[in-house]
Amino acid sequence: MSEHAPNVFELDKIHVELLQTSLSVSQIRSDLLDADTSPLKSYLPKMRSIWLTFSQCEEEIEKIQRSILLSVESENRRKLAQDISLNSAKGARSRNTQDV
């Protein structure tokens, strides 16, 4: 079980990041709805703020995507190492039975 623990923690971290990004997206939607009814004087600063938040969300999504890809590759390496160990053990047992 201990070999799976880091992946579980990494997935929990990614899940929290996704939830935070979803919250930011929700805020962008609310701001866009609010900006639609705003006078021009306050509209432009609101739009600037929305674009900044949007850019931050984009960066967070790219970071999450990288984290997911790294987790997948880590799991692939773990499985390959496990397969190599199993096959090495089988080969050793096979050689031992042939020697007898």
N, C-alpha and C positions, 0 to 999 in steps of 0.2 A: 504493500500500500504506500510505503514511503516514496517509492519511485514515481508515483502519480501525484503526490502532494504539490510539487512546484507548478505543475500544469493546472491544477485546480485553483491555486492562488492566482496564477496569471489570468485564468479565465474570469475569476471574480473581479480582478482589477479591470479587465477589458469591459466587463458588464457594467461596472460603475462608470467608466468613461463613456460608454454608450448612453447610459441614463443621463449623465451630465450634458452630453451633446444634444440629446432629445429635449432636455429642458431649455437649452439655448435656442434650438429651432422653434420651440413653442413660443419663446419670448420674441423671436423675430416675427413670427406670424402675428402675435398680438400687436407688436409695434407697427407692422404694415397695416393692419386694420385700423389702428389708431391714427396713423399718418394720413390715411385716406380722407379722414374728416378734419384734419388740422388746417389752420390757416397757413398760407405760404411762408410766413415769417418763421414759424416753428417747424414747418415741413422739411426744409433743407437740413437743419441740424439733426432731425430725427432720422432722415434718410442716411446721413453720414454715419450716425451711430449704428444703424441697421447694417450698413455695408461693413463696418468694422467687426461687428458681431458675426456676420456671415463669413468673413475672412477667417476669423478665429475658429469657427465651426469647421470650415474646410480644412484647416491645419489639424484640428483634433481628429477629424475623420481619417485623414491620411496617417496620422500617428496610430490610430486604432487599427487601421488596415495593416500597417507594418507589424504591429504587435500580434495580430491574428496570424499573419504569414509566418512570423518567427515561431509562434507556438506550434503551428502545424509542422514546420520543419523540425522543430525539436522533438515532437512526437514521432515523426518519421525516422529520425536518427535513433531514437530510443528503440523503436520496433526493429530497425535493421540490426542494431547492436544485439538485441535479444535473439533475433534469428541467427546471427553469426554464432553467438554463444551456444544456442541449441544445436546447430549443425556441427560445431566443433566438438561438442560433447558426444554427439552421435558418432562422429568419425572416430573419436578416441575409443569409444566402446566397441565399435566395429573392429578396429585394429587389435584391441585387447582380446576379443573373441577369436580372431584369426590366429593370434599367437599361441593360443591354448591348444 
